[in-house]
Amino acid sequence: MAAADATITLPAVPLFLQEKRLIGSFYGSAQIRRNFADLVALAESGQLDIGSAVSRRIRLDEVNDAFRAMEAGEVIRSVIC
């Protein structure tokens, strides 16, 4: 995830000549009610590695530091154990 004030620069010609499109995505644009069971099945079968999305495991008393690390871009995801 980019910083809130991040910008990008793109070459303009491919957008027109090759009909390229730029589409945003928030959490993969998933429809949780529809996709969640499929994601769980993929994770259980080993086809979806969800463990690599966890940067750090924390205790509940470390939650403030975890929020600081997230805001600073130091971690992808912290999980409370």
C-alpha positions as CSV (number, residue, x, y, z in Angstrom):
1,M,0.0,0.0,0.0
2,A,1.4,3.3,-1.0
3,A,1.5,6.3,1.3
4,A,-1.6,8.6,1.2
5,D,0.4,11.4,-0.5
6,A,2.2,9.1,-3.0
7,T,2.0,9.9,-6.7
8,I,2.8,7.9,-9.8
9,T,4.0,8.9,-13.3
10,L,2.9,6.9,-16.3
11,P,3.8,7.1,-20.0
12,A,0.7,8.6,-21.7
13,V,1.0,7.1,-25.2
14,P,0.4,3.4,-24.2
15,L,-2.8,4.5,-22.5
16,F,-4.1,5.6,-25.8
17,L,-2.4,3.5,-28.5
18,Q,-2.6,0.2,-26.5
19,E,-5.9,1.0,-24.8
20,K,-4.4,0.5,-21.4
21,R,-6.5,1.1,-18.3
22,L,-5.6,2.1,-14.7
23,I,-8.0,0.5,-12.2
24,G,-7.8,0.9,-8.4
25,S,-8.3,-1.9,-6.0
26,F,-9.1,-1.9,-2.3
27,Y,-8.3,-5.2,-0.6
28,G,-8.4,-6.8,-4.0
29,S,-11.9,-5.6,-4.6
30,A,-13.1,-8.8,-3.0
31,Q,-16.8,-9.4,-2.3
32,I,-16.3,-11.1,1.2
33,R,-19.7,-12.7,1.3
34,R,-19.1,-14.3,-2.1
35,N,-15.3,-14.9,-1.9
36,F,-14.4,-15.7,1.7
37,A,-15.3,-19.5,1.5
38,D,-13.1,-19.8,-1.6
39,L,-10.2,-18.0,0.1
40,V,-10.4,-20.3,3.1
41,A,-10.4,-23.4,1.0
42,L,-7.4,-22.2,-1.0
43,A,-5.5,-21.4,2.3
44,E,-6.4,-24.8,3.8
45,S,-5.2,-26.6,0.7
46,G,-1.9,-24.7,0.7
47,Q,-2.6,-22.9,-2.5
48,L,-2.9,-19.5,-0.8
49,D,0.0,-18.5,1.4
50,I,-1.6,-16.1,4.0
51,G,1.3,-16.5,6.4
52,S,3.6,-14.4,4.3
53,A,1.2,-11.4,4.7
54,V,2.0,-11.4,8.5
55,S,5.0,-9.2,9.2
56,R,4.9,-9.4,12.9
57,R,3.1,-11.2,15.8
58,I,2.4,-9.0,18.8
59,R,0.9,-9.2,22.3
60,L,-2.1,-7.1,23.1
61,D,0.0,-4.7,25.2
62,E,2.1,-3.9,22.0
63,V,-0.9,-2.7,20.0
64,N,0.0,1.0,20.1
65,D,3.5,0.2,18.8
66,A,1.9,-2.0,16.1
67,F,-0.2,0.9,14.9
68,R,2.8,3.2,14.9
69,A,4.8,0.6,12.8
70,M,1.8,0.3,10.4
71,E,1.5,4.0,9.9
72,A,5.3,4.3,9.3
73,G,5.1,1.6,6.6
74,E,7.4,-0.7,8.6
75,V,5.1,-3.8,8.4
76,I,2.5,-5.3,6.1
77,R,0.3,-6.7,8.8
78,S,0.6,-7.3,12.5
79,V,-1.4,-10.1,14.2
80,I,-2.3,-10.1,17.9
81,C,-1.4,-13.5,19.5
